[in-house]
Amino acid sequence: MIFDIAVLGGGPAGMAAATEAACGGARVALLEESPAPGGQVYRAPPLGFVTKPDRDRQEGDALRAALAASGATIHTGCRVWGLGGGPLVPEGQANTPFSLSALAADGAPFTVQARALILCCGTHERIIPFPGWTLPGVIGLAAATILLKAQGVLPGRRVVVAGAGPLLYAVAAKLLTGGASVAAVVDAATQVEWLRALPALAARADLLAQGAVWRAKLLAARVPILAGAQVTAAEGDNALKRVRVGERIIEADALCIGHGLVPATEATRTFRALHVHRPEDGGWVPVLDAHQRTSVPLLYAAGDGAGVRGAAAAPAAGRVAALTALQDLGIHAGAPERLSTENAALARARRAGAAMARMMALRPAMIEAIPPETIICRCEGVTRAKIEEAAAAGAGTINQLKHFTRCGMGPCQGRMCGEAAGALLANARGVSVADLGFATGRIPLRPVPMASILGDFDYADIPVPAPAPI
């Protein structure tokens, strides 16, 4: 069966897109890696876990309920590793239906084909390396969110929360609620930066109020908030013991840190869609028109994977992409006023999201402060010094850096190191990050067992061509 529309990613954008498309009369398939749709912000706890419901849970449950009632085919707990079809055909041939190869939760391989594809792939978090960042006890803000929201598990008893953006305060407040002691909040943004963001945040009074509640909770607990500061080192023998912030030393058994979000563009890069580097959107993002179309026919992108704007903007972006796909496929033209309404909602939410995205943009001073022997690519053990040696030896693009050092060639495929490595290479070459290009999108998108892909076979079954004549 070939679906009309496939949606890759079950966060707020993906849930809204699949629901809109299915309710509009399309045959829709949604593929999500987690056991339940929701994404990072609206993450649902595993079956059998009982956690206290909050506003995020309520909003996520509403989106999940609408999706379940829409009639869309939902694949959860699956890992999409391969992409095909669309423009990925032999040169000179016309585009074919999009193809997504995946492993089901039980490890069984399956394939979904669709005439149109909406990518709602979300983000991965940015952590600018510093001495000690690979120590046990140092985790990302997003990882801490998963522990707190999905399992109700504390990352530590005495925790330092550091980085940039609103997630900083959300995690700190949840840690307090969970019973942890927050030793300090280390915010890279200054008070002046937050004040400048207030007019944009006023467009979403609900989000502004939520942030005020988080800050009030921290103030009531007398948590030190160090504004315009950054972690310079994590220290300990075999696990985290201390966090250094300039000359200040803070005892802690956990450090939750994140320096913003990076759009997950592996799929759009694999489909060879046009991209542009916009730091205010999180880095490299696909080029979109006003209705979420990429440069590839019938390929759309929505949510933070198309530019960081936050969970509040994601559902509207997903609905705009779905309405556009329905129109392009000739299934349902949709009322023009409906599309106008969703675009207006998206614009309002984006104003607040843009202010937060600017707060989370890559900060050059953090890149410059990385010591030479600090590991940048933890998969392959590549240091800043090795990256600069490669630059001196002639590496002038991200792909060349991979060839010279193996940076970005480990299991994470550059998700953790790509931003810092690119900034370091650009500095060493005296160019902009945009001049370096981005890593070519390749499959597998995620690590998968070879046995699951190959299945059972005998080498005798492999056809061997006859030898070429001498």
C-alpha positions in Angstrom: 0.0 0.0 0.0 1.2 3.5 -0.9 0.1 6.1 1.6 -0.8 9.6 0.4 1.3 11.2 3.2 3.9 9.9 5.5 5.0 11.9 8.6 8.4 11.2 10.1 8.5 12.2 13.7 5.7 12.2 16.3 6.4 15.4 18.3 3.9 18.2 18.4 4.5 19.1 14.7 4.2 15.5 13.6 1.1 14.8 15.6 -0.6 17.9 14.3 0.4 17.2 10.7 -0.7 13.6 10.7 -4.0 14.5 12.4 -4.7 17.3 9.9 -3.8 15.2 6.9 -5.9 12.2 8.0 -8.9 14.3 8.9 -8.6 16.0 5.4 -9.1 12.6 3.7 -5.6 11.4 3.1 -4.2 8.0 3.9 -1.6 8.8 6.4 1.2 7.0 8.2 3.2 8.4 11.1 6.5 6.9 12.2 7.9 7.8 15.7 11.0 6.3 17.4 9.7 6.7 21.0 7.1 4.3 22.5 4.4 7.0 22.3 4.1 10.2 20.3 4.9 13.4 22.1 8.4 14.5 21.3 10.6 16.0 24.0 8.3 18.6 25.5 5.1 16.4 25.5 6.9 13.2 26.3 4.6 10.5 27.7 5.7 8.2 30.5 6.2 4.5 29.7 3.3 2.1 30.3 2.9 1.4 34.0 4.7 4.6 35.2 2.6 7.0 37.2 3.9 10.6 37.2 2.2 13.8 38.3 0.3 15.4 35.3 1.3 18.9 34.4 0.4 21.4 31.7 2.8 19.8 29.2 1.2 16.4 29.9 -2.3 17.8 29.3 -1.3 19.5 26.1 0.5 16.4 24.9 -2.5 14.1 25.8 -4.8 16.3 23.8 -2.6 16.0 20.7 -2.3 12.3 21.2 -6.0 11.9 21.6 -6.7 13.8 18.4 -4.1 11.7 16.5 -5.6 8.5 17.8 -9.1 9.5 16.6 -7.9 10.7 13.2 -7.6 7.3 11.5 -3.9 7.7 10.7 -1.7 4.6 10.8 0.7 5.0 13.7 4.0 3.2 14.0 5.7 3.9 17.4 8.8 2.4 18.8 10.3 2.1 15.3 13.6 3.2 14.1 13.7 4.7 10.6 17.2 4.1 9.2 16.8 4.3 5.4 15.3 6.8 3.0 14.6 6.4 -0.7 12.3 7.5 -3.5 11.5 11.1 -4.1 14.5 12.5 -5.8 16.7 9.6 -4.7 16.4 7.8 -8.1 18.9 7.1 -10.9 19.9 10.3 -12.8 17.4 11.2 -15.5 14.5 9.3 -13.9 11.4 11.0 -12.5 10.7 11.2 -8.8 9.0 8.1 -7.3 7.0 7.7 -4.1 9.0 8.3 -1.0 10.2 5.3 0.9 11.1 4.9 4.6 12.8 1.8 5.8 12.4 1.1 9.5 12.7 -1.5 12.2 9.6 -2.1 14.3 9.7 -2.3 18.1 10.2 -6.1 17.9 13.1 -5.7 15.4 11.1 -6.7 12.3 12.0 -4.7 9.2 9.2 -2.9 7.3 8.9 -0.2 4.7 6.4 2.7 4.3 5.9 4.3 0.9 4.0 7.6 0.4 3.3 10.1 -2.3 4.3 13.0 0.0 6.5 13.2 3.0 6.4 15.7 5.9 9.5 15.7 8.0 9.0 16.6 11.7 12.3 15.4 13.0 12.9 17.8 15.9 16.2 18.7 17.2 19.2 17.5 19.1 20.8 19.6 21.8 24.0 21.5 21.5 26.7 21.1 24.2 29.8 23.2 23.7 32.7 21.0 24.9 34.7 22.0 28.0 37.2 20.1 30.2 35.5 17.2 31.9 32.3 17.2 29.9 32.6 13.5 29.3 32.7 12.6 33.0 29.9 10.4 34.3 27.4 12.7 36.0 27.5 15.3 33.2 24.3 15.1 31.0 22.4 17.3 28.6 19.4 19.3 29.6 17.3 17.3 27.2 18.5 14.0 28.7 17.6 15.4 32.1 14.2 16.2 30.8 13.7 12.6 29.6 14.7 11.3 33.0 12.4 13.7 34.9 9.4 13.5 32.5 9.4 9.9 31.4 10.7 8.1 34.5 10.5 10.6 37.3 14.2 9.9 38.0 16.6 12.5 39.3 20.0 12.8 37.6 21.6 13.5 41.0 20.9 14.8 44.5 22.9 18.1 44.3 22.7 19.4 40.8 24.2 22.3 38.8 22.0 23.4 35.8 23.8 25.3 33.1 23.6 26.6 29.6 21.2 28.8 27.7 17.6 29.2 27.0 14.3 28.5 28.7 14.9 24.8 29.2 17.5 25.8 31.8 14.8 27.1 34.1 12.3 24.4 33.3 14.8 21.7 34.3 15.9 23.5 37.4 12.3 23.9 38.6 11.5 20.2 37.9 14.5 19.2 39.8 13.3 21.1 42.8 9.8 19.6 42.5 11.4 16.1 42.3 13.3 16.7 45.6 16.8 17.5 44.3 18.9 20.3 45.6 19.8 22.8 42.8 23.3 24.1 43.7 23.2 26.8 41.0 21.7 27.9 37.7 24.5 29.0 35.4 22.9 31.1 32.6 25.0 32.1 29.6 22.5 34.9 28.9 22.7 38.2 30.8 19.8 39.9 32.5 19.9 42.5 29.8 19.4 39.8 27.1 16.3 38.5 29.0 14.9 42.0 29.3 15.4 42.6 25.6 13.4 39.4 24.9 10.4 40.4 26.9 8.5 42.3 24.2 8.6 39.2 21.9 7.6 37.0 24.8 4.6 39.2 25.5 3.1 37.8 22.3 2.7 34.5 24.2 1.6 35.6 27.7 1.0 32.0 28.7 4.7 31.1 28.0 5.8 34.3 29.8 3.8 33.3 32.8 5.1 29.8 32.8 8.7 31.2 32.8 7.8 33.5 35.7 6.6 30.6 37.7 9.9 28.7 37.2 11.9 31.7 38.2 9.8 32.3 41.3 10.2 28.7 42.4 14.0 29.1 42.1 14.0 32.3 44.0 11.8 30.9 46.8 14.3 28.0 47.1 17.2 30.6 47.2 18.9 28.9 44.3 21.9 31.1 43.1 21.3 32.3 39.5 24.6 33.2 37.9 23.8 35.3 34.8 26.2 35.9 32.0 28.3 33.0 33.2 29.5 29.6 31.9 30.9 26.4 33.2 34.6 26.2 32.5 35.3 22.7 33.8 33.7 19.6 35.4 36.0 17.9 37.8 36.2 14.5 39.5 38.2 11.3 39.3 35.8 8.7 37.9 32.6 10.8 38.3 31.6 14.4 38.7 32.5 15.9 42.1 32.8 19.7 41.3 31.7 22.2 38.7 34.0 25.2 38.0 32.4 28.5 36.9 35.2 30.9 36.4 37.0 31.0 39.8 33.9 29.7 41.6 33.9 26.0 42.6 30.5 24.3 43.2 30.2 20.9 44.8 27.8 18.7 42.8 27.1 15.1 41.8 25.4 16.0 38.6 25.6 18.7 36.0 22.7 19.2 33.5 24.0 21.4 30.7 22.9 22.5 27.2 23.7 25.4 25.0 20.7 25.4 22.7 19.1 23.2 20.1 20.2 22.2 16.6 17.6 21.3 13.9 17.8 17.6 12.9 18.3 17.8 9.2 19.7 14.4 8.4 16.6 13.5 6.3 16.4 16.8 4.4 20.1 16.6 3.7 19.8 13.0 2.5 17.0 14.0 0.1 19.4 16.8 -1.2 17.0 19.6 -0.3 18.4 23.1 -0.4 19.7 24.4 3.0 20.8 27.7 4.4 22.9 28.5 7.5 20.9 30.7 9.9 22.4 30.9 13.5 19.2 32.4 14.8 17.3 29.3 13.7 19.8 26.9 15.2 22.2 26.5 12.4 21.7 24.7 9.0 18.0 24.5 8.1 16.1 23.5 5.0 15.0 26.3 2.7 11.2 26.6 2.9 8.5 28.6 1.2 5.7 30.3 3.1 3.8 27.0 3.3 6.5 24.6 4.6 7.5 23.2 1.2 11.2 22.3 0.7 13.0 22.6 -2.6 12.1 18.9 -3.3 8.6 18.4 -4.8 6.1 17.0 -2.2 8.7 17.1 0.6 7.8 19.3 3.5 9.4 20.2 6.9 7.8 21.5 10.0 8.6 22.0 13.7 12.0 22.6 15.2 13.7 20.4 12.6 12.9 23.2 10.1 14.2 26.0 12.4 14.1 26.2 16.2 10.9 28.0 17.3 9.7 25.9 20.2 6.8 23.5 20.9 4.3 26.3 20.9 4.8 27.0 17.2 5.2 23.4 16.1 1.6 22.3 15.9 0.6 25.2 13.7 3.6 24.5 11.4 2.6 20.9 11.2 -1.0 21.8 10.2 0.3 24.3 7.6 2.5 21.6 6.1 -0.4 19.1 6.0 -2.9 21.5 4.5 -0.3 22.3 1.8 0.4 18.7 1.1 -3.3 17.9 0.8 -3.6 20.8 -1.7 -0.5 19.7 -3.7 -1.8 16.2 -3.9 -5.2 17.3 -5.1 -6.9 15.5 -2.2 -8.5 18.5 -0.5 -7.9 22.1 -1.4 -8.9 23.3 2.1 -10.5 26.5 3.0 -8.1 29.4 2.3 -9.2 31.0 5.6 -8.1 27.9 7.4 -4.6 28.1 6.1 -4.6 31.8 6.8 -5.6 31.1 10.4 -2.9 28.5 10.9 -0.3 30.8 9.4 -1.3 33.6 11.7 -1.1 31.3 14.7 2.3 30.1 13.5 3.5 33.7 13.1 2.5 34.7 16.7 4.1 31.6 18.2 7.3 32.2 16.2 7.8 35.7 17.6 8.3 34.2 21.1 10.2 31.2 19.7 12.6 33.5 17.8 13.5 35.4 20.9 14.3 32.2 22.7 16.2 30.8 19.7 18.4 34.0 19.7 19.1 33.3 23.3 20.3 29.8 22.4 22.3 30.7 19.4 25.9 29.5 19.3 28.1 31.9 21.3 31.6 32.5 19.7 33.2 33.2 23.1 32.4 29.6 24.2 34.1 28.2 21.1 37.2 30.4 21.6 37.5 29.3 25.3 37.8 25.5 24.5 41.3 24.3 25.5 43.4 22.5 22.8 43.3 19.1 24.4 39.5 19.1 25.1 37.7 16.3 23.3 35.3 17.6 20.7 34.2 14.4 19.0 33.7 11.9 21.8 32.8 9.0 19.5 36.2 9.2 17.8 38.3 11.0 20.5 39.1 14.0 18.3 40.4 17.1 20.2 40.3 20.8 19.3 44.1 20.5 18.5 43.5 17.7 16.0 40.8 19.8 14.3 43.1 22.7 14.0 45.9 20.5 12.7 43.5 19.2 10.0 42.7 22.8 9.1 46.4 23.6 8.7 46.8 20.5 6.6 44.1 21.7 4.1 40.7 20.5 5.4 38.4 23.3 4.2 34.9 21.7 4.5 33.1 19.7 7.1 33.3 16.6 4.8 37.0 17.1 4.4 37.3 17.4 8.2 35.6 14.0 8.5 38.1 12.5 6.0 41.1 14.0 7.9 40.1 13.2 11.5 37.1 10.9 11.5 35.3 13.6 13.5 31.6 13.0 13.1 31.9 9.5 11.9 30.9 7.7 15.1 27.5 6.4 16.1 26.1 9.9 16.7 27.1 10.9 13.1 28.2 14.4 14.2 25.0 15.3 16.2 27.0 16.0 19.3 30.2 17.4 17.8 29.1 18.9 14.5 28.4 22.5 15.7 31.5 22.9 17.7 33.7 21.2 15.1 32.3 23.4 12.4 32.9 26.6 14.4 36.5 25.6 15.3 37.3 24.7 11.7 35.8 28.0 10.5 37.9 29.9 13.0 41.0 28.1 12.0 40.4 28.7 8.3 39.3 32.3 8.8 35.9 31.7 7.1 32.3 31.6 8.1 30.6 28.3 9.1 28.3 28.7 6.0 31.5 28.5 3.8 32.2 25.0 5.2 29.0 23.4 4.0 27.4 20.6 6.0 28.0 16.9 6.3 26.4 14.9 3.4 23.3 13.2 4.5 23.7 9.4 4.3 22.0 6.2 5.5 21.7 4.7 7.9 20.1 7.6 9.6 20.4 5.7 12.9 22.6 2.8 14.0 20.8 -0.5 13.4 21.9 -4.1 13.7 23.2 -5.5 10.3 21.4 -8.8 11.0 18.1 -7.0 11.2 18.6 -5.5 7.7 20.2 -8.4 6.0 18.0 -11.2 7.4 18.9 -14.8 6.7 20.8 -15.6 3.6 23.6 -17.9 2.3 26.6 -16.5 0.6 25.9 -19.1 -2.2 22.7 -17.2 -2.9 24.5 -14.0 -3.8 24.7 -13.7 -7.6 28.3 -13.3 -8.8 28.8 -11.9 -12.3 30.9 -13.8 -14.8 34.5 -12.8 -15.0 35.2 -10.0 -17.5 37.0 -11.3 -20.7 40.8 -10.8 -20.7 
